[in-house]
Structures are given as C-alpha cells and as structure tokens.
Amino acid sequence: MKIDYRWAVAALALAVAGCGKQDATDTGAASNAASPATPAPDGKDWTETVVATPEGGFRMGNPDAPVKLVEYASLTCPHCADFSINGAPKLRDEYVRTGKVSWEFRTFVLNPVDVAVSLLASCQGEGPFFKLVEQTYAEQKNWGAQVSKIPNAEITRIQGLPENQQFGALATAAGMDQFYRARGLSKDKADQCLSDKANLDRLIAIRDRGANQDKITGTPSFLINGKLAEGAFDWNSLSAQLKTAVGS
C-alpha cells in the first residue's frame, strides 16, 4: 500500500485499514508459543536492557550486538500485530536474549489513530515500552473496533479542536486513554504526552527518516545492519535472513 499520510482527524477512515504488505501471511501463525529461551553465554539476559535511541525508537538488547535489527511498524497495522504475536517472542528469546541481535522498534505512523496510540505507548519511557507494544497489538482488534464506532459528529468535533488537543480527544473517543491508564499511565502524564509538540515532532521525524532515508513503503519493514531486509514481512521470511546475518 502506498503510504498516504494526512494529519487531519478526518483521515480516521484509514485508522484500521490495511497496512503495507497486503499479501503477507505468517505461516508460523499456527503456534503462538515462543521457543524455549536460549541462555546468553555470559548469563546476562539482554532483553532486560532497553534504551531510547537518537533516531526516536526504543532498542532492546546488547548495544554491541553484531547484528542490529530495526523494525518499522504501525500500531494500527494488522500485519504488524501478526508479527508481534507470532514472531516477536521468537526474535526476543532466540536472538535478542543472547546478545547476538539488538532490536530497535520505530513507530511508523500511518494515520491519526496511529499517532495517538504511539504517543501513549511511549509515554512511560523505556522500561515498559516493549511490553506495552505487545499488549497493544494483542488487543488491536478490540480497540480498533471501538475506533470504528466513533460517531461522525464526534470526528467533526475533534477535527475542530486546536491541534494540541486533537490526539487526546481521539484517544478518549477510542478508549485508548483507559487502556493505557489500566497499565500504569496516569491521566496527567497521558494528557501531557498527547499534547506535547516535541513528542509529535519525534514521530514525524521517525516517519520521514523511514520513508526518505530507509525507503520504507509498508509495514512491518526491517533493516538488518542498516540495510532493508527485502521480502521480510513476517517471522519466517525475517528469521531466514537473521540466521544468515548471525552465521547460524
């Protein structure tokens, strides 16, 4: 799907529409169970190391890992949710935990709902980020259905608000403020994150870098050591390239 990005809340029709790689299916979906975790040679669990990156994402793992994986993903993208459910546990346990691969997640926003959810997911910082993303994807169908029920009159009202109030109002209408508050995010902190222009600018910068520098045309997309992993859109296709990169 060609990326069509507009900041007006009127673009809500795109909120839960398909993302990139429309013909993708994860043939590993039959089993959601992660493989048994492989212990790191030095006993360190690198999945416990998460930092914010200068590029605006969050990186889990060994900063000196020989293989550096970057995932560009939209939180409203069904294929990204499939990868999170079927592939991310295996990526984490088989590659990141041991220090062989670091995994950076960059939120590639496609629509206004993406923006609101991405702001909330990152609001609590490094520690809970990956777990919140996992939970957001696991519940994507449920909160996506809530988005589709927002009345047109409410969409029009939100569109008429000042820009710094629009994403907060959208999060409330979609029930996402409650979703994250149930996971430890205070109302004051959520309101601050949703209205802070610096946070919005960070998401725009990630998207611009992805589209212009890293040639991202759909989600999910992956970079391995700075190069686009052509044809990788699910765990099976990505894991084959990771095996080659780590030499196993």
C-alpha positions as CSV (number, residue, x, y, z in Angstrom):
1,M,0.0,0.0,0.0
2,K,1.3,3.4,-0.9
3,I,1.7,5.5,2.2
4,D,-1.0,8.2,2.4
5,Y,-0.4,10.4,5.4
6,R,-2.6,13.4,6.4
7,W,-2.7,15.0,9.9
8,A,-6.4,15.9,9.8
9,V,-8.6,13.7,12.0
10,A,-10.9,13.3,9.1
11,A,-8.4,10.6,8.0
12,L,-9.9,8.3,10.6
13,A,-11.2,6.2,7.8
14,L,-7.7,4.9,7.4
15,A,-7.2,4.1,11.1
16,V,-7.7,0.4,10.9
17,A,-7.3,0.0,7.2
18,G,-4.7,-2.4,5.9
19,C,-1.0,-1.5,6.2
20,G,1.8,-2.5,3.8
21,K,2.5,-6.0,2.5
22,Q,-1.2,-6.8,1.9
23,D,-0.4,-10.3,0.5
24,A,1.6,-11.3,3.6
25,T,0.6,-14.2,5.7
26,D,2.7,-15.5,8.6
27,T,2.9,-19.3,8.0
28,G,4.2,-19.6,11.5
29,A,0.9,-18.5,13.0
30,A,-0.2,-22.0,13.8
31,S,1.8,-21.8,17.1
32,N,2.0,-18.7,19.2
33,A,4.3,-20.3,21.8
34,A,7.8,-19.0,21.9
35,S,10.7,-21.4,21.6
36,P,12.5,-22.1,24.9
37,A,14.7,-19.2,25.8
38,T,18.4,-19.7,25.0
39,P,20.6,-18.5,27.8
40,A,23.3,-16.0,26.9
41,P,26.9,-17.3,27.1
42,D,27.7,-14.8,29.9
43,G,24.4,-15.4,31.7
44,K,23.2,-11.9,31.0
45,D,19.6,-11.5,29.8
46,W,19.8,-8.8,27.2
47,T,16.0,-8.5,26.8
48,E,16.1,-6.6,30.1
49,T,18.2,-3.8,28.6
50,V,16.0,-1.2,26.8
51,V,17.1,2.3,25.8
52,A,15.7,5.2,23.8
53,T,17.7,5.8,20.6
54,P,18.7,9.1,19.0
55,E,16.6,8.1,16.0
56,G,13.4,8.2,18.2
57,G,12.9,4.5,18.7
58,F,13.4,2.1,21.5
59,R,16.2,-0.6,21.4
60,M,16.1,-3.8,23.3
61,G,19.4,-5.8,23.7
62,N,23.1,-5.7,23.5
63,P,24.2,-2.3,22.1
64,D,27.3,-4.1,20.7
65,A,25.4,-6.9,19.1
66,P,26.9,-8.0,15.8
67,V,23.5,-7.9,14.2
68,K,21.4,-4.8,14.6
69,L,17.7,-5.2,13.6
70,V,15.4,-2.2,13.2
71,E,11.7,-2.8,12.9
72,Y,9.4,-0.1,11.4
73,A,5.8,-0.8,12.4
74,S,2.4,0.8,12.7
75,L,0.4,0.1,15.8
76,T,-2.8,0.0,13.7
77,C,-1.4,-2.4,11.2
78,P,-2.8,-5.9,11.3
79,H,0.3,-7.5,9.7
80,C,2.4,-5.8,12.4
81,A,0.1,-7.3,15.0
82,D,0.6,-10.7,13.4
83,F,4.4,-10.3,13.6
84,S,4.2,-9.2,17.3
85,I,2.1,-12.2,18.2
86,N,3.8,-14.9,16.1
87,G,7.3,-13.6,15.6
88,A,8.4,-11.2,18.3
89,P,8.6,-13.8,21.1
90,K,10.9,-15.9,19.0
91,L,13.0,-12.9,18.0
92,R,13.3,-11.9,21.6
93,D,14.1,-15.4,23.1
94,E,16.2,-16.9,20.3
95,Y,18.3,-13.9,19.2
96,V,18.0,-10.8,21.5
97,R,18.3,-12.5,24.8
98,T,21.7,-14.0,24.0
99,G,23.2,-10.7,22.8
100,K,23.5,-11.8,19.2
101,V,20.9,-9.4,17.9
102,S,19.7,-6.0,19.1
103,W,16.1,-5.0,18.2
104,E,15.0,-1.4,17.7
105,F,11.3,-0.6,17.3
106,R,10.4,2.6,15.4
107,T,6.8,3.5,15.3
108,F,5.9,4.3,11.7
109,V,2.6,6.2,11.9
110,L,0.2,5.9,9.1
111,N,-2.9,7.8,10.4
112,P,-4.1,10.0,13.3
113,V,-5.1,7.0,15.5
114,D,-1.5,5.7,15.0
115,V,-0.2,9.0,16.3
116,A,-2.4,8.9,19.4
117,V,-1.6,5.3,20.3
118,S,2.1,5.7,19.6
119,L,2.3,8.7,21.9
120,L,0.6,6.8,24.7
121,A,2.7,3.6,24.2
122,S,5.9,5.6,24.5
123,C,4.7,7.9,27.3
124,Q,6.1,5.8,30.2
125,G,9.6,5.6,28.7
126,E,12.0,2.8,28.1
127,G,11.1,0.2,30.8
128,P,7.6,-0.8,29.9
129,F,7.7,0.2,26.2
130,F,8.1,-3.3,24.5
131,K,5.5,-4.9,26.9
132,L,3.0,-2.1,26.1
133,V,3.5,-2.5,22.4
134,E,3.0,-6.3,22.8
135,Q,-0.3,-5.7,24.7
136,T,-1.4,-3.0,22.2
137,Y,-1.0,-5.5,19.4
138,A,-2.7,-8.3,21.3
139,E,-5.8,-6.1,21.8
140,Q,-5.7,-4.4,18.4
141,K,-8.9,-5.9,17.1
142,N,-10.8,-4.9,20.2
143,W,-9.7,-1.2,20.4
144,G,-9.8,-1.0,16.6
145,A,-13.5,-1.9,16.7
146,Q,-14.0,0.9,19.2
147,V,-12.4,3.3,16.8
148,S,-14.7,2.3,14.0
149,K,-17.7,3.1,16.2
150,I,-16.8,6.8,16.8
151,P,-19.7,8.8,15.5
152,N,-19.2,11.2,12.6
153,A,-20.3,14.1,14.8
154,E,-17.5,13.3,17.3
155,I,-14.9,13.1,14.5
156,T,-16.1,16.6,13.3
157,R,-15.8,18.0,16.8
158,I,-12.3,16.6,17.3
159,Q,-11.2,18.0,13.9
160,G,-12.3,21.4,15.0
161,L,-10.1,21.4,18.2
162,P,-6.7,23.0,18.4
163,E,-4.0,20.6,17.2
164,N,-2.6,20.1,20.6
165,Q,-5.9,18.8,21.8
166,Q,-6.9,16.6,18.9
167,F,-4.9,13.5,19.8
168,G,-6.0,13.5,23.4
169,A,-9.7,13.8,22.3
170,L,-9.1,11.0,19.8
171,A,-7.5,8.7,22.4
172,T,-10.5,9.3,24.7
173,A,-13.0,8.6,21.9
174,A,-11.3,5.4,21.1
175,G,-11.0,4.3,24.7
176,M,-7.2,4.1,24.4
177,D,-6.6,6.5,27.3
178,Q,-8.3,4.0,29.6
179,F,-6.4,1.1,28.0
180,Y,-3.1,2.7,29.0
181,R,-4.2,4.0,32.4
182,A,-5.1,0.4,33.3
183,R,-1.4,-0.3,32.6
184,G,0.0,2.4,34.9
185,L,-0.2,5.6,32.9
186,S,-1.7,8.5,34.9
187,K,-4.2,10.9,33.3
188,D,-1.9,13.9,33.8
189,K,1.0,12.1,32.2
190,A,-1.1,10.9,29.3
191,D,-2.5,14.4,28.7
192,Q,1.0,15.9,28.7
193,C,2.3,13.3,26.2
194,L,-0.6,13.7,23.9
195,S,-0.4,17.5,23.7
196,D,3.4,17.9,23.7
197,K,4.6,19.1,20.2
198,A,8.0,17.7,20.8
199,N,6.5,14.2,21.0
200,L,4.6,14.7,17.8
201,D,7.7,16.0,16.1
202,R,9.6,12.8,17.2
203,L,7.0,10.7,15.4
204,I,7.1,12.8,12.3
205,A,10.9,12.5,12.2
206,I,10.8,8.7,12.5
207,R,8.3,8.6,9.7
208,D,10.3,11.0,7.5
209,R,13.5,9.1,8.1
210,G,11.9,5.8,7.3
211,A,10.2,7.0,4.1
212,N,13.1,9.1,2.8
213,Q,16.3,7.5,4.1
214,D,15.4,3.9,4.7
215,K,12.9,3.6,1.8
216,I,10.1,2.2,3.9
217,T,7.0,1.7,1.8
218,G,4.9,-0.5,4.1
219,T,4.7,-2.1,7.5
220,P,6.2,-4.1,9.0
221,S,9.6,-3.5,7.4
222,F,13.0,-4.4,8.8
223,L,16.6,-3.2,8.5
224,I,19.4,-5.6,9.2
225,N,22.7,-3.8,9.9
226,G,21.4,-0.7,8.2
227,K,20.1,-2.5,5.0
228,L,16.5,-3.1,4.1
229,A,15.6,-6.7,4.5
230,E,13.9,-7.2,1.1
231,G,11.0,-9.6,1.3
232,A,10.9,-9.8,5.1
233,F,7.4,-9.1,6.4
234,D,6.7,-12.0,8.8
235,W,8.8,-14.2,11.1
236,N,9.5,-16.9,8.5
237,S,10.9,-14.5,6.0
238,L,12.8,-12.4,8.6
239,S,14.3,-15.4,10.5
240,A,15.9,-16.8,7.4
241,Q,17.8,-13.5,6.9
242,L,18.6,-13.3,10.6
243,K,20.1,-16.8,10.5
244,T,22.3,-15.7,7.6
245,A,23.4,-12.5,9.4
246,V,24.3,-14.2,12.6
247,G,26.0,-17.1,10.8
248,S,23.8,-19.9,12.2
